[in-house]
Amino acid sequence: MADSPPSPSLGPVLPDGHTVQPALTTWQLLESMDFMALEFQMVISAIFIIYVGAHASLRRPPSAAPPNANKDKKRNKDGKDDHKEQFAPGFEASDALLFPLMAGVVLVGLYYLIKWLQDPAILNTILRWYMSITGVVGTGTFLGNATQVLLSFIFPDHWVDNKGNVWDIDARYRTQTGHTEGQEVQITKDPVSKRTPFPGFASSLPLSSRLRKSLFTIRHFLMEDWSLQLNIWGMGQETIPFKLTTLIGCGLGIVLQGSYLYTGNNMLANIIGLAVCYMAFMYMSVTSFPIGSLVLAGLFVYDIIMVFYTPFMVSVATQLDVPIKLTYKTANRSSMLGLGDIVIPGIFICLALRFDLWKHYQRKITKEETVLTTVSGSKEGQGGDIQEITTTEKVFREVKAPFVDPRGQWGNHFWTTSWRNLILGNSSLKSATEGAFPKIYFRATMMGYLLGLLVTIGILLVFKRGQPALLYLVPGVLGSVYLTGWWRGEISDLFKYTENGDLDTKDVVIEVDGDGKPIEVDSKSVEDKADVGEKPKSAVDDKKDDEKRGEEDEAYEVFTFSITAPREEVISKKD
């Protein structure tokens, strides 16, 4: 974090390029309203984007039931699960060590390139166009998700009327069914009274059949997932799910990015920078708390060296006019915060929130007694028949609770909650409250980050020079999470949790002692453990495999690109 002097007059120049203004005291700075406004905007912007980005980064934790264990799973034409979420590729231990070194090389290279060019205008133009691609994707993702939240208020899945009746919007029948919470008995004698996709009084609007059909179709295409499939020979096939609102957001992002390139407006640069942070939170992960601690510790040392002992950081940050920092200005002052000071601690805070979700579902795991039958061998029976030898044992398995996605529930929560309970979060709909979970570590790390920012501003006031924000943010974030873990006796869980997929197993088989405590854990599911032998392929199977390979040898796809719209399943019903 750096801050410019409060008046145009210059003080003595420090070796690292900072200027100081000894004329104003700390109290005079505090009395300056523009200074307080700048720092307030800075803090609110950083806290807001981390909070929103952390919740957008939520996904099914390893302690919740995998999607292919759900009864309502959907599969595509290839038999693959459309709802299976892949864990985001994250940092490894080697990345934690190399990241500060690579950042240093890039920073030093930019510093000497600016000195060689003597005018950063050319470099600014190149970097602006380069960052425009990331900016369009980032703003498209952010604006698309924001639009999706707004649409959830217009097209909720459920809503509650004044009598306490719950109404479910059924897109298949293009109607609404009402019932009391916990019961599936339809309460209305006139099933055609509510035939629109809207909640409240708009549910009974007297619209024509054609208009109602169009509204449900619009709702379907806006709310359901689309898929983009790209197949390049030699590079594999990639399927990316997205929503139509994301494309709309990208269109707005192009307009926003073009306006910034044309005008260079500082506020547009801040919006683009915040959107890039938001996208980073969604697609970056530090994998585990030890690796995240290494990343933060490495950049902690990097920030100190580059700000206090070299001119590289401040010189590059002040001369490059690209959306890699948040800059807030008034007539006499300016203050800036690098995006790295938001993203690096932010992805660790996102990890803390996902850890809270993992702990929430871990507490929901139950032990279920089951009979396990395994094939231990075979023997020749009477008449020459081969008979399998089976063994039966009574075991317990850990059954994970089904995952309820907490994302996208804003509209359902609003329309199923009274005004009195809206702030408290006490929804009258059970499915709307199942997505809520305690956010202990998330709140702790957010408080640590806020405390670090406030300390940075305080040190800035005392020494009247730019400060490396990570110097105070890293101890605040790391200290808060480990102190919370120590206080709650969950340090071992902090080191156990990982997002590399090792914990993402099916319902596991366990053996327990006389007291019911697990003594052995088998990561195989009951079905997998029962099927211990692999049946040999028959001659017919081998022939089919040869025919399939022959067909693949005759022709192959070199390049394919397709966008698939979600299929609308409608059960026709007379109006």
C-alpha positions as CSV (number, residue, x, y, z in Angstrom):
1,M,0.0,0.0,0.0
2,A,1.4,3.4,-1.0
3,D,0.1,6.9,-0.4
4,S,1.0,10.2,-2.0
5,P,1.7,13.4,-0.1
6,P,-1.3,15.5,0.9
7,S,-0.3,18.6,-1.0
8,P,1.4,19.3,-4.3
9,S,4.6,20.6,-2.6
10,L,7.3,18.0,-2.5
11,G,9.4,17.0,0.5
12,P,12.8,15.3,0.6
13,V,13.1,12.3,-1.8
14,L,13.8,9.0,-0.2
15,P,16.2,6.5,-1.9
16,D,13.3,4.3,-3.0
17,G,11.5,7.1,-4.7
18,H,8.9,7.9,-2.0
19,T,8.3,11.5,-1.1
20,V,7.4,12.7,2.4
21,Q,5.6,15.8,3.7
22,P,6.9,16.8,7.1
23,A,4.6,19.8,7.3
24,L,1.5,17.9,8.4
25,T,1.2,15.9,11.6
26,T,-0.7,12.7,12.1
27,W,-3.6,14.4,13.7
28,Q,-3.8,16.9,10.7
29,L,-3.9,13.9,8.4
30,L,-6.7,12.3,10.4
31,E,-8.6,15.6,10.2
32,S,-8.3,15.6,6.4
33,M,-11.6,14.3,5.1
34,D,-10.3,13.3,1.8
35,F,-7.6,11.1,3.4
36,M,-10.3,9.3,5.5
37,A,-12.5,8.9,2.4
38,L,-9.6,7.4,0.4
39,E,-8.7,4.8,3.0
40,F,-12.3,4.0,3.7
41,Q,-12.9,3.2,-0.1
42,M,-9.7,1.2,-0.1
43,V,-10.7,-1.0,2.8
44,I,-14.3,-1.5,1.8
45,S,-13.3,-2.4,-1.8
46,A,-10.9,-5.1,-0.6
47,I,-13.2,-6.5,2.0
48,F,-16.2,-6.6,-0.3
49,I,-14.4,-8.4,-3.2
50,I,-12.9,-11.0,-0.9
51,Y,-16.2,-11.7,0.8
52,V,-18.1,-12.0,-2.5
53,G,-15.3,-14.0,-4.2
54,A,-14.9,-16.4,-1.3
55,H,-18.6,-17.4,-1.5
56,A,-18.4,-17.7,-5.3
57,S,-15.4,-20.1,-4.8
58,L,-17.6,-22.6,-2.8
59,R,-18.0,-26.0,-4.2
60,R,-18.9,-29.5,-2.9
61,P,-16.5,-30.4,-0.1
62,P,-14.9,-33.8,0.1
63,S,-16.9,-34.6,3.2
64,A,-20.2,-34.3,1.3
65,A,-21.7,-36.9,-0.9
66,P,-20.3,-36.9,-4.5
67,P,-22.8,-36.0,-7.2
68,N,-22.8,-39.5,-8.7
69,A,-24.3,-40.7,-5.4
70,N,-27.4,-38.6,-5.7
71,K,-30.6,-40.0,-7.1
72,D,-31.3,-37.0,-9.2
73,K,-28.1,-37.1,-11.1
74,K,-28.1,-36.2,-14.8
75,R,-25.9,-37.7,-17.5
76,N,-25.1,-36.6,-20.9
77,K,-25.2,-38.6,-24.0
78,D,-21.7,-40.0,-23.4
79,G,-22.8,-41.2,-20.0
80,K,-20.8,-38.7,-18.1
81,D,-22.1,-36.8,-15.1
82,D,-22.9,-33.3,-16.0
83,H,-23.0,-32.1,-12.4
84,K,-19.6,-33.6,-11.3
85,E,-17.5,-30.7,-10.0
86,Q,-13.7,-30.9,-10.6
87,F,-11.4,-29.4,-8.0
88,A,-9.6,-26.3,-9.1
89,P,-5.9,-26.8,-9.9
90,G,-4.0,-25.3,-7.0
91,F,-0.6,-24.5,-5.8
92,E,1.9,-27.3,-4.8
93,A,4.8,-27.0,-2.5
94,S,7.2,-26.4,-5.3
95,D,5.0,-23.6,-6.6
96,A,5.1,-22.0,-3.2
97,L,8.9,-21.8,-3.4
98,L,9.1,-20.7,-7.0
99,F,6.3,-18.1,-7.0
100,P,8.2,-15.3,-5.1
101,L,11.3,-15.9,-7.3
102,M,9.3,-15.6,-10.5
103,A,7.5,-12.5,-9.2
104,G,10.9,-11.0,-8.4
105,V,12.2,-11.7,-11.8
106,V,9.2,-10.2,-13.5
107,L,9.3,-7.1,-11.3
108,V,13.0,-6.4,-11.9
109,G,12.6,-7.0,-15.6
110,L,9.8,-4.4,-15.7
111,Y,11.8,-1.9,-13.7
112,Y,14.8,-2.0,-16.1
113,L,12.6,-2.1,-19.2
114,I,10.9,1.1,-18.0
115,K,14.4,2.7,-17.4
116,W,15.5,1.6,-20.9
117,L,12.4,2.9,-22.6
118,Q,12.6,6.2,-20.5
119,D,8.8,6.6,-21.3
120,P,6.4,4.0,-19.9
121,A,3.7,5.0,-22.3
122,I,4.5,2.3,-24.8
123,L,4.7,-0.4,-22.1
124,N,1.5,0.9,-20.6
125,T,-0.2,0.5,-24.0
126,I,1.1,-3.0,-24.5
127,L,0.1,-4.1,-21.0
128,R,-3.3,-2.5,-21.3
129,W,-4.1,-4.5,-24.4
130,Y,-2.6,-7.7,-22.8
131,M,-4.6,-7.2,-19.6
132,S,-7.8,-6.5,-21.6
133,I,-8.3,-10.2,-22.3
134,T,-8.1,-11.0,-18.6
135,G,-10.2,-8.0,-17.9
136,V,-13.0,-9.0,-20.3
137,V,-13.1,-12.6,-18.8
138,G,-13.0,-11.3,-15.3
139,T,-15.7,-8.6,-15.7
140,G,-17.8,-11.1,-17.7
141,T,-17.6,-13.6,-14.9
142,F,-18.3,-11.0,-12.2
143,L,-21.1,-9.3,-14.0
144,G,-22.6,-12.6,-15.2
145,N,-22.7,-13.9,-11.6
146,A,-24.1,-10.6,-10.4
147,T,-26.9,-10.9,-13.0
148,Q,-27.6,-14.4,-11.9
149,V,-28.1,-13.3,-8.4
150,L,-30.6,-10.6,-9.5
151,L,-32.4,-13.2,-11.7
152,S,-32.8,-15.4,-8.6
153,F,-35.1,-12.7,-7.1
154,I,-37.2,-12.7,-10.3
155,F,-37.2,-16.4,-11.0
156,P,-36.9,-18.2,-7.6
157,D,-37.5,-21.9,-7.2
158,H,-39.7,-21.5,-4.2
159,W,-41.7,-18.8,-2.4
160,V,-44.0,-18.5,0.6
161,D,-47.4,-16.7,0.6
162,N,-48.9,-14.8,3.5
163,K,-50.6,-17.9,4.8
164,G,-47.3,-19.8,5.1
165,N,-47.9,-22.1,2.2
166,V,-44.8,-23.0,0.1
167,W,-45.1,-22.7,-3.6
168,D,-42.7,-24.7,-5.9
169,I,-42.2,-23.5,-9.5
170,D,-42.4,-26.6,-11.7
171,A,-40.8,-25.8,-15.1
172,R,-41.7,-29.2,-16.5
173,Y,-45.5,-28.6,-16.1
174,R,-45.1,-24.8,-16.4
175,T,-47.1,-24.3,-13.3
176,Q,-46.7,-23.9,-9.5
177,T,-47.7,-26.4,-6.8
178,G,-48.4,-25.4,-3.3
179,H,-47.9,-27.4,-0.1
180,T,-47.1,-26.8,3.6
181,E,-43.5,-27.2,4.6
182,G,-42.6,-30.8,5.1
183,Q,-45.6,-32.1,3.2
184,E,-46.0,-32.8,-0.5
185,V,-49.8,-32.6,-0.5
186,Q,-51.1,-30.1,-3.0
187,I,-53.2,-27.5,-1.2
188,T,-54.9,-25.7,-4.1
189,K,-58.1,-26.9,-5.7
190,D,-57.4,-24.8,-8.7
191,P,-54.1,-26.0,-10.2
192,V,-54.2,-23.5,-13.0
193,S,-54.5,-20.4,-10.7
194,K,-50.7,-19.9,-10.6
195,R,-49.2,-20.6,-14.0
196,T,-46.4,-18.0,-14.3
197,P,-42.7,-18.4,-13.3
198,F,-42.9,-15.4,-11.0
199,P,-43.4,-15.3,-7.2
200,G,-45.9,-13.3,-5.1
201,F,-48.9,-11.6,-6.7
202,A,-47.3,-12.0,-10.2
203,S,-47.8,-15.7,-9.9
204,S,-51.5,-15.3,-10.6
205,L,-51.3,-12.8,-13.5
206,P,-53.9,-13.6,-16.2
207,L,-51.4,-14.2,-19.1
208,S,-52.0,-16.0,-22.3
209,S,-50.7,-19.5,-22.8
210,R,-48.2,-18.4,-25.4
211,L,-46.8,-15.7,-23.2
212,R,-46.5,-18.1,-20.2
213,K,-44.7,-20.5,-22.4
214,S,-42.2,-17.8,-23.5
215,L,-41.6,-16.7,-19.9
216,F,-40.8,-20.3,-18.8
217,T,-38.5,-20.7,-21.8
218,I,-36.7,-17.5,-21.0
219,R,-36.4,-18.6,-17.4
220,H,-35.0,-22.0,-18.5
221,F,-32.3,-20.6,-20.8
222,L,-31.2,-17.9,-18.3
223,M,-31.0,-20.1,-15.2
224,E,-29.8,-23.4,-16.5
225,D,-26.2,-24.4,-17.4
226,W,-25.0,-24.3,-21.0
227,S,-21.9,-26.1,-22.1
228,L,-19.0,-25.2,-24.3
229,Q,-17.1,-28.2,-25.8
230,L,-13.7,-27.8,-27.4
231,N,-11.8,-30.8,-28.9
232,I,-8.3,-30.4,-30.5
233,W,-6.6,-33.5,-31.8
234,G,-3.5,-34.3,-29.7
235,M,-4.6,-31.9,-26.8
236,G,-7.7,-33.7,-25.6
237,Q,-11.3,-32.6,-25.1
238,E,-12.5,-29.9,-22.7
239,T,-16.1,-29.3,-21.6
240,I,-16.8,-26.0,-19.9
241,P,-20.2,-25.3,-18.2
242,F,-21.4,-21.7,-18.2
243,K,-24.6,-19.7,-18.0
244,L,-26.1,-17.4,-20.6
245,T,-25.7,-14.5,-18.2
246,T,-21.9,-15.1,-18.4
247,L,-22.0,-14.3,-22.1
248,I,-24.1,-11.2,-21.4
249,G,-21.5,-10.2,-18.8
250,C,-18.7,-10.7,-21.2
251,G,-20.5,-8.4,-23.7
252,L,-20.7,-5.7,-20.9
253,G,-17.1,-6.5,-20.1
254,I,-16.0,-5.7,-23.7
255,V,-17.8,-2.4,-23.4
256,L,-16.2,-1.6,-20.1
257,Q,-12.8,-2.6,-21.3
258,G,-13.1,-0.6,-24.5
259,S,-14.2,2.5,-22.5
260,Y,-11.1,2.1,-20.2
261,L,-8.7,1.7,-23.2
262,Y,-10.2,4.8,-24.8
263,T,-10.5,7.0,-21.7
264,G,-8.0,5.6,-19.2
265,N,-10.6,6.3,-16.5
266,N,-9.3,5.4,-13.0
267,M,-12.6,4.2,-11.7
268,L,-13.0,1.8,-14.7
269,A,-9.5,0.5,-14.0
270,N,-10.6,-0.2,-10.4
271,I,-13.7,-2.1,-11.5
272,I,-11.7,-4.2,-13.9
273,G,-9.1,-4.9,-11.2
274,L,-11.7,-6.0,-8.7
275,A,-13.3,-8.3,-11.3
276,V,-9.9,-9.9,-12.0
277,C,-9.6,-10.5,-8.2
278,Y,-13.0,-12.1,-8.2
279,M,-12.1,-14.5,-11.0
280,A,-8.8,-15.4,-9.3
281,F,-10.7,-16.4,-6.2
282,M,-13.0,-18.7,-8.2
283,Y,-10.2,-20.5,-10.1
284,M,-7.2,-20.4,-7.8
285,S,-6.5,-22.5,-4.8
286,V,-3.6,-22.9,-2.4
287,T,-4.7,-26.6,-2.0
288,S,-4.0,-26.9,1.7
289,F,-3.2,-24.7,4.7
290,P,0.5,-25.7,4.9
291,I,1.0,-24.8,1.2
292,G,-1.0,-21.7,1.6
293,S,1.2,-20.7,4.6
294,L,4.3,-21.3,2.4
295,V,2.9,-19.1,-0.3
296,L,2.1,-16.2,2.0
297,A,5.4,-16.5,3.9
298,G,7.4,-16.4,0.7
299,L,5.5,-13.3,-0.6
300,F,5.8,-11.8,2.8
301,V,9.6,-11.8,2.5
302,Y,9.4,-10.8,-1.1
303,D,7.3,-7.7,-0.3
304,I,9.6,-6.6,2.5
305,I,12.7,-6.8,0.3
306,M,11.2,-5.2,-2.8
307,V,9.6,-2.3,-0.9
308,F,12.2,-1.5,1.9
309,Y,15.5,-2.5,0.3
310,T,15.0,-1.9,-3.5
311,P,13.3,0.8,-5.6
312,F,11.7,-1.8,-7.9
313,M,8.2,-2.2,-6.3
314,V,7.3,1.5,-5.8
315,S,8.9,2.6,-9.1
316,V,7.0,0.0,-11.2
317,A,3.7,0.5,-9.3
318,T,3.7,4.3,-9.7
319,Q,4.8,4.4,-13.4
320,L,2.5,1.6,-14.8
321,D,-1.0,2.8,-15.5
322,V,-2.7,-0.6,-15.9
323,P,-5.4,-2.4,-13.9
324,I,-2.9,-4.2,-11.6
325,K,-3.7,-2.0,-8.6
326,L,-6.6,-0.2,-7.0
327,T,-6.1,3.6,-7.1
328,Y,-8.3,6.1,-5.4
329,K,-7.6,9.8,-6.0
330,T,-8.8,13.2,-4.8
331,A,-7.6,16.7,-5.8
332,N,-4.6,16.6,-3.5
333,R,-4.1,12.9,-2.6
334,S,-4.0,9.4,-4.0
335,S,-3.8,6.0,-2.4
336,M,-3.2,2.6,-4.0
337,L,-3.3,-1.1,-3.1
338,G,-1.8,-3.7,-5.3
339,L,-4.1,-6.5,-6.5
340,G,-1.6,-9.0,-5.1
341,D,-2.3,-7.6,-1.6
342,I,-6.0,-8.7,-2.2
343,V,-5.6,-11.9,-4.2
344,I,-2.8,-13.6,-2.2
345,P,-4.4,-13.3,1.3
346,G,-7.8,-13.6,-0.4
347,I,-7.2,-17.1,-1.8
348,F,-6.2,-18.2,1.7
349,I,-9.4,-16.7,3.1
350,C,-11.3,-18.6,0.4
351,L,-9.6,-21.8,1.6
352,A,-10.8,-21.0,5.2
353,L,-14.4,-20.7,4.0
354,R,-14.3,-24.0,2.1
355,F,-12.7,-25.6,5.2
356,D,-15.7,-24.3,7.2
357,L,-18.0,-26.0,4.7
358,W,-15.9,-29.2,4.9
359,K,-16.2,-29.3,8.7
360,H,-19.9,-28.7,8.5
361,Y,-20.5,-31.8,6.3
362,Q,-17.9,-33.8,8.3
363,R,-20.1,-33.4,11.3
364,K,-23.0,-34.7,9.3
365,I,-21.3,-38.0,8.4
366,T,-23.1,-41.0,9.9
367,K,-22.2,-44.7,10.5
368,E,-24.4,-47.2,8.8
369,E,-24.3,-50.9,9.6
370,T,-24.3,-53.1,6.5
371,V,-23.5,-56.7,5.4
372,L,-20.5,-57.0,3.1
373,T,-20.3,-60.0,0.8
374,T,-17.0,-60.6,-0.9
375,V,-15.7,-63.2,-3.4
376,S,-12.7,-64.9,-1.8
377,G,-12.2,-67.6,-4.5
378,S,-13.8,-70.3,-6.6
379,K,-14.0,-74.0,-6.6
380,E,-15.2,-76.7,-8.9
381,G,-18.6,-78.1,-7.9
382,Q,-20.6,-81.1,-9.0
383,G,-20.9,-81.5,-12.7
384,G,-17.8,-79.5,-13.4
385,D,-19.5,-76.1,-12.7
386,I,-17.3,-73.3,-11.2
387,Q,-18.8,-72.0,-7.9
388,E,-17.7,-68.8,-6.2
389,I,-16.6,-68.9,-2.6
390,T,-18.1,-65.9,-0.7
391,T,-17.6,-64.6,2.8
392,T,-20.0,-62.4,4.6
393,E,-19.2,-60.0,7.4
394,K,-20.9,-57.2,9.2
395,V,-19.2,-53.8,8.7
396,F,-20.0,-50.1,9.2
397,R,-19.7,-47.5,6.5
398,E,-19.5,-43.8,6.7
399,V,-22.3,-42.2,4.8
400,K,-21.9,-38.7,3.7
401,A,-24.8,-36.2,3.7
402,P,-25.9,-35.0,0.3
403,F,-24.5,-31.6,-0.7
404,V,-26.8,-28.6,-0.8
405,D,-25.2,-25.9,-2.8
406,P,-25.2,-22.6,-0.8
407,R,-24.6,-20.6,-3.9
408,G,-27.5,-19.0,-5.8
409,Q,-29.9,-19.2,-2.9
410,W,-30.4,-15.4,-2.5
411,G,-33.8,-15.4,-4.2
412,N,-35.1,-18.5,-2.5
413,H,-34.0,-17.1,0.9
414,F,-35.7,-13.7,0.2
415,W,-39.0,-15.1,-0.9
416,T,-39.3,-17.7,1.8
417,T,-38.3,-15.5,4.8
418,S,-40.4,-13.0,6.7
419,W,-39.1,-9.5,7.1
420,R,-38.5,-10.1,10.7
421,N,-36.3,-13.2,10.1
422,L,-34.6,-12.0,6.9
423,I,-31.6,-10.6,8.7
424,L,-31.4,-13.6,11.1
425,G,-31.6,-16.0,8.2
426,N,-34.5,-18.1,9.6
427,S,-36.1,-19.2,6.4
428,S,-39.4,-21.1,6.6
429,L,-38.2,-23.4,3.8
430,K,-36.0,-26.3,5.0
431,S,-34.1,-26.6,1.7
432,A,-33.2,-22.9,1.9
433,T,-31.6,-23.2,5.3
434,E,-29.7,-26.5,4.7
435,G,-27.2,-24.5,2.6
436,A,-26.2,-22.4,5.6
437,F,-23.2,-23.4,7.7
438,P,-21.0,-21.9,10.5
439,K,-18.2,-19.7,9.1
440,I,-15.9,-19.6,12.1
441,Y,-12.5,-19.7,10.3
442,F,-13.7,-17.4,7.5
443,R,-14.8,-14.7,9.9
444,A,-11.6,-15.1,11.8
445,T,-9.4,-14.7,8.7
446,M,-11.6,-11.7,7.5
447,M,-11.0,-10.0,10.9
448,G,-7.3,-10.8,10.6
449,Y,-7.2,-9.2,7.1
450,L,-9.1,-6.2,8.2
451,L,-6.8,-5.7,11.2
452,G,-3.8,-6.0,8.9
453,L,-5.2,-3.3,6.6
454,L,-5.9,-1.0,9.6
455,V,-2.4,-1.5,10.9
456,T,-0.9,-0.8,7.5
457,I,-2.8,2.5,7.4
458,G,-1.7,3.3,10.9
459,I,2.0,2.7,10.1
460,L,1.5,4.8,7.0
461,L,0.4,7.7,9.1
462,V,3.2,7.4,11.6
463,F,6.1,7.0,9.1
464,K,4.4,9.0,6.2
465,R,5.7,6.6,3.5
466,G,4.3,3.7,1.5
467,Q,4.1,0.4,3.3
468,P,4.3,-3.2,2.0
469,A,0.8,-4.3,2.9
470,L,1.7,-8.0,3.0
471,L,4.0,-7.2,6.0
472,Y,0.9,-6.8,8.1
473,L,-1.7,-8.8,6.2
474,V,0.2,-12.1,6.3
475,P,0.6,-12.2,10.1
476,G,-3.0,-11.1,10.5
477,V,-4.4,-13.8,8.2
478,L,-2.1,-16.7,9.2
479,G,-2.3,-15.8,12.9
480,S,-6.1,-15.7,12.9
481,V,-6.6,-19.1,11.3
482,Y,-4.0,-20.9,13.5
483,L,-5.0,-19.2,16.7
484,T,-8.6,-20.2,16.0
485,G,-7.6,-23.8,15.2
486,W,-5.5,-23.9,18.4
487,W,-8.3,-22.5,20.5
488,R,-10.8,-25.0,19.1
489,G,-8.4,-27.9,19.2
490,E,-8.6,-28.4,15.4
491,I,-5.0,-27.9,14.3
492,S,-4.8,-31.5,13.1
493,D,-7.9,-30.9,10.9
494,L,-6.3,-27.8,9.5
495,F,-3.2,-29.9,8.4
496,K,-5.4,-32.8,7.3
497,Y,-7.6,-30.8,4.9
498,T,-6.6,-30.7,1.3
499,E,-8.2,-30.0,-2.0
500,N,-6.1,-32.2,-4.2
501,G,-8.8,-34.8,-4.4
502,D,-7.4,-37.3,-1.9
503,L,-10.2,-36.8,0.6
504,D,-12.9,-37.0,-2.1
505,T,-13.9,-40.7,-1.7
506,K,-17.1,-42.6,-1.8
507,D,-18.9,-43.7,1.4
508,V,-16.0,-45.6,3.1
509,V,-16.1,-48.9,4.9
510,I,-14.8,-48.8,8.5
511,E,-14.2,-51.3,11.3
512,V,-15.1,-50.3,14.8
513,D,-14.1,-51.6,18.2
514,G,-16.5,-52.5,21.1
515,D,-17.0,-48.8,21.9
516,G,-17.9,-47.9,18.4
517,K,-14.7,-46.1,17.6
518,P,-13.2,-46.6,14.1
519,I,-10.0,-48.8,14.1
520,E,-9.5,-49.1,10.4
521,V,-10.6,-47.1,7.4
522,D,-10.9,-48.4,3.9
523,S,-11.4,-45.8,1.2
524,K,-13.2,-48.2,-1.1
525,S,-16.9,-48.1,-1.1
526,V,-19.0,-51.2,-0.2
527,E,-19.7,-51.8,-3.9
528,D,-16.1,-51.5,-4.9
529,K,-14.8,-53.7,-2.0
530,A,-17.4,-56.4,-2.8
531,D,-16.2,-56.5,-6.4
532,V,-12.7,-57.7,-5.7
533,G,-12.2,-59.8,-8.8
534,E,-12.2,-58.7,-12.4
535,K,-14.0,-60.9,-14.8
536,P,-11.8,-62.0,-17.7
537,K,-12.9,-60.7,-21.1
538,S,-14.6,-63.1,-23.4
539,A,-13.8,-63.6,-27.1
540,V,-16.9,-61.6,-28.0
541,D,-15.7,-58.7,-25.9
542,D,-12.3,-58.8,-27.5
543,K,-13.9,-58.8,-31.0
544,K,-16.0,-55.7,-30.0
545,D,-12.9,-53.9,-28.8
546,D,-11.1,-54.7,-32.1
547,E,-14.0,-53.4,-34.1
548,K,-14.1,-50.2,-32.0
549,R,-10.4,-49.6,-32.4
550,G,-10.8,-50.2,-36.2
551,E,-13.5,-47.5,-36.3
552,E,-11.3,-45.1,-34.4
553,D,-8.4,-45.7,-36.8
554,E,-10.5,-44.9,-39.9
555,A,-11.5,-41.4,-38.8
556,Y,-10.9,-39.0,-36.0
557,E,-11.9,-35.4,-35.1
558,V,-9.1,-32.9,-35.6
559,F,-11.0,-29.8,-34.2
560,T,-14.5,-29.4,-32.9
561,F,-16.1,-26.5,-31.2
562,S,-19.7,-26.5,-30.0
563,I,-22.0,-24.7,-27.6
564,T,-24.9,-26.8,-26.3
565,A,-28.0,-25.2,-24.9
566,P,-29.8,-26.9,-22.0
567,R,-32.6,-29.1,-23.0
568,E,-36.0,-28.0,-21.8
569,E,-38.1,-30.9,-20.5
570,V,-41.7,-30.0,-20.7
571,I,-44.7,-32.3,-19.9
572,S,-47.6,-31.0,-21.8
573,K,-50.7,-30.3,-19.9
574,K,-54.0,-28.8,-21.0
575,D,-54.7,-25.2,-19.8
